[in-house]
Amino acid sequence: MDVVRLAQAGIHYAVATLGTATTPEHLNRLFRVTGDVVFSFDGDKAGRQAAWRALETCLPFTKEGRQLKFLFLPEGHDPDTLVAEEGREAFEARLEGALPLSEYLVRHLAAEIDLASVDGRARLAELAKPLIARIPEGVYRELLIDRLAREVRMPAPRLAALLGLGDGPGPVAAHGTGPEQRRSRPVRSTGRGSLVSQAIARVVQQPAAARNIAAAEALRLSGDRGLDVLAELIEMAQAEPHLSSAQLVERWRDRPEHDRLAELAALPLPELEPSAVAAELSAGVARLVAGAGPERRLDELIEKAGTEGLSDDEKRELRELQVRPRPPG
């Protein structure tokens, strides 16, 4: 109804998610046709909660050349009632004045923090860190760090270094705290994450590719949480053959893995024909089943190197695993 009423008022560029939360698939489609997106939400508690979830989904899509804003409507109004009351020009003026994503992020996090205190400013930086880490490296991310630095009253380069958001190779490595962690991650990953992450990304992005995978149960035998998630995703995709990427991610909405799955749904992967994707996924699952011991341990150490850092013993173990022959595939 909102979209229909806006169109009747002359605003022909509105779209709606039809009752579902904003998903990576929605954003992928929007950014194929425009670089500017304004989200419109009710100003009540439920609307603000939905807006924050949309912001979290948007983070991997933010980069220079794109503009994302958030518009909160007056109490008691939906877009259709507001445009009927104010008219097209006033509504479009509200769109122009909507909060940029960067400003909304900082204001939302700072709302209940005492920024006059050192403790409060430190708390703000820590809250912002995992969110900024999900933004692709580039001008946009640097400018957001600058905005946060002004709020916490620190030079931006110093803040970025302290948070591990400076020279790292991207969002996955951004949780590290120094140059050693940032050097460790690229050893094997080729920039697309571990083999488990790549397999999960394929299933999330193209559920149909999992249709003929017969080894889902074998993945669970290792007791590894990442392999359990992959197995469950494969089983979901097989149980509901027509499930879309957005619907599959939405199934995990209330589970702790949801945000990571939403990130992987937006992860850039080589474009392949469906049959090639299915073959790649099948080979990857076979490798994971065959190498659930040393191969999985290698993935764990690479992941840990990019987040916490490794002990001397773990570094030696990582070097030994890197030269060990791997399962074919």
N, C-alpha and C positions, 0 to 999 in steps of 0.2 A: 504493500500500500504506500509506503514512504516513497519508493522509487517512482511509482505511478503518479503520485501527487506532485513530486518535484518535476517530473517530465511535463505535467500539465502546466506548471508554472514557468516552463521554459528552461529548466535545468536538465539537459538531456545527457549528462555525463555521469549520472549516479548509478551505482550498482549495489546489490545487497547479497549477503551470504546465505540468505534464506533460512535463518534460524540457527545456523551452526556457528561455532567460533571461527575466527579467521585462521586459515591454514596456509602452509607453504604453497600448496597448489593454487589457492586463490591469488597469492602474491605473484607467483610465476606468471599467471595469466594477465594480471593487471600490468605488470612491468613489460609485457610484450607490446602493449599499446600506449603506455604513458610512463613518464618519469615522475609525475606528481600525483600523490595519493593523499587525500584527507579523510581520516576516519571520523565518523560522527557518532557520539555516544550520549546517552542520557547522563545528566549530571548527578544522579543519585549513586548510592553505594554500589549497586549491582552494575551500573553503567561504567563506573570507574574501575571496578574489578575486571570487567570485560576489556576495557581499554588497555589495562596493564598487560593482560594476557596477549592482546594483539601486539603491543610493543615488543614483548619478549619474542614473539614469532617473527617480527620484522627484522630483528637485529642482524641475522646473517645476510639480509638483503640490502642493508644500508651501505651506500657508497656514493662517491662524488657523481653528480649528474642525476641523482634521484632526490626527491624531496618528499618526506613523509611528515604529515601534521595530524594533530588531534584536536577535534572540536567537541566541546562539552556544551550541551544544550541547556537552556534555563529549566529550572524545576517545573515538572508537569508538562513538558513539551516533547514531542517527537518531531522528526523533520517535516512530516506532513502538516501537523498543526502549526508549526512555527512558520513555514513558508506561506501557509494560508493567512496567518495573522500579519506577517511583516512584509511579504512579497519577495520577489526574486532578488532585487538589488540588495535589500538588507540581508538576506540569507547569504548571498555571495560575498558580502562584506564580512560576514562572520567567518566564511571559509578563508578569506584572505588573512584574517587575523588569528587563525587557529595556531595552536602551540606547535612549533617544530618538535620532532621526536627528541632531539638532544635536550631541549629546554624542559620538555615534559619529564624526561628521565631524571634529570637533576632535581627538579622541583618535587617530584613524587618521592624520591629517596630522602630529600632534605626536610620533608614536611614535618616529621616528628623528631627531628634531631636538633640539638642546641649547637648551632654553628658558631656561637660565641666562644665555645670551649674547644680546647685542643682535642679532648676525647671525642667530641661530637664530629669535628672535621675528619678525624682519623676513621671514625665509624662510617662516615659518608664515603670515604675513599674505598673502604673495604667492601661496602655494599655495591658500589659501582663496578668494582674490579671484574667480577665474573660476567657482568653484562657487557662491558666494553670488550672483554676478551672474545666475545662471540661476533663482534663486528669485523669484517675483513680489513686487513691492513690497507692503509691508503690515506688520502687527504681527509676524508670524513672522520675516520677514527682519530687522527691526530688533532683535528679541530675539537672533537668531543673531549679529548684529554685536556686540551687547553681550557675548555669551558669548566671542566671539573676542577682543574688546577686553580682557577680564579676563585672558586667556591671554597676550596680548602686552604687557600692562601699559600701556595707553593709554586715554584717554577715548574712549568709543564715537563721539561726533560727529567727533572729530579723525581717528580711524581711518577712518571712513566717507568723510570728505572726501578723505583721502590716497589711498584706494583707488578713488575715483570711484564710491562706492556710496551716496551720500547722497541728493541731491535729484533724481537723474536720473529719466527717464520710464519706466524698466523695465529688464529684463535686457539688451536689446540695447544700450542707451545706457550701461550701467553700466561699460563699458570705458573711457569717456572720463575725462579727468582734471581737468575744470573746468567752470564754467558755460557757457563758449562752446560746448563740445562738446555739452552737454546741451540747449542751445537749438537747435542746428543740426538735429538729427534730425527733429523733427516737421514740418519744412517741407512734406513731401509724403506721408509714409508712412501717415497716419491710424492709427498705432499697430499695424499688422499687418505691418510690414516692407516691403521693396521688392517690386516686381512679381515678380521672380524668386522671392523667398522665398514669396510668396503662391501662386504657381503650383506650386512644389514642395510646399508644405503641402497644397494640394488633391489632388495626385497621391498623396502619402503617406497622407493620411487617407481618400481614396476612390479607390483605384486604378482602379475601373471607369470613372471619369469620363474616363480617358485612352484609352479603347478606340478612339475614332474620330479621334484627333489624327493628322494626316498630315504634320505639319511637324517631327517630331523631328530628322530629319537636318539640316534647315536651321538648327536651333539651334546645331549644332556649328560652323558656318562662321565664327562670330565669334571662335572660339578662347578664349572666356571659360569659366572653370572652372564657374561657377554654371550656365551654360546647358548645359554638357556633362553635369552631374549631372542637370539636369531632363530632358534628352534620354534619358539612360540609364534614368531612372526610368520615363519614358513607354514606352520599349521593353520594359522588364521587365514592366510592367503589361499591355502588349499581348501579350507572348509567353505569359504565364500569366494568362488572364482571371479565374480564380477566386482570385487572390492576395489575401489580406487585408492590412490596414494593418500589422499586427504582423509578418506574414511578409515583407512588402516591406522594412520597416526591418531585420529580422533578416538579410536578404541582404547588408546593408552592415556587419555586425557587426565584421569585421576591417579595416575601411577607415576612414581619418581622418574621413570625412564622417558617420560613424554617429551621433555624439552630437548634431550639429546636426539631422540628420533626426529623431532621437528627440524633440528639442525641438519641431520643426515638426509632428510627429505630434500633439502636445498643444496646439498653438497654437489659441486660440479663434477660430473663423471663423463668419460668419453661417450659420445653418442654412437650407439650400435643398433643394428637391427634386432628385433625382439628375439629371434632365434639365437643370435650371438650373445645377447644378454643372458639368456637362459643357459647357454653353454658355459659362459664365464662364471655364472653363479654356481652351477653344478660343480665345475672344477674347483672353485674356491671352497665350497663345502667339503668336497672330498679331501682337499688339503688339510682343512681344519680337523676333520675326523681322523685322518691318518697321523697328523702331527699334534694331537691334543696334548702331548707331553712337551718335548723340546720346542716345537714350533710355537705353541701357545705361551710357553715361558719366555721366548724371545719377544713376542708381542707385549707381554706384561712388562718386561724390563724396558723396552722402548717407550712404552706409555709412561712408566714411572719416571724415566729420565726426563721426560717433558713436563712433568708435574711437580715431583718432589725432589728429584735428584737421586743418585745411586751411591751406595756405600762402595768402598774399595773392592770388597768381595763380589758385589753385584756387577761392578764394572768388568772384573775379570771374567765372570760368568757370561756377560753379554758378549765380550770379545770371542770367547770360545764358541758360543752358539752361532755367531755370525759367520764363522768359517766352517761350521758343520754342514754337510750336505743336507738339503731340504727335500721333502717329498715332492715328486713331480707334479706339475699342474699349472 
